Amino acid sequence: MLEQPFARMQMRGSMDFAESTTSPKSATRSESNGAGLICPVVEIHAGPAARVNYVAINELGTGTMQIGHQLAWADRDSTVSLA
């Protein structure tokens, strides 16, 4: 089992968080005997007055599909930016 990324920023902190996912560029369905599937999950909790920036970079082959889930909690006076 793979662990899911989890970011927790306490009061008045600032964090930039990046995640990268890659698969072979030539992984077409006919070449790989089926499609690939990537299921990333990320949870972010920004405490009071915290600033969190999250970016996901995906370089997937033509035979790879992605179903992802992003969840963010933002406490009072905090900012969460997902890209």
Secondary structure, DSSP 4 states (H G I P E B T S, - for coil): -PPPPEEEE-TT-EEEEEEEEE--TT--HHHHTS-EEE--EEEEEE-TT-EEEEEEEEE--TTEEE--EEEEEE-TT-EEEE-
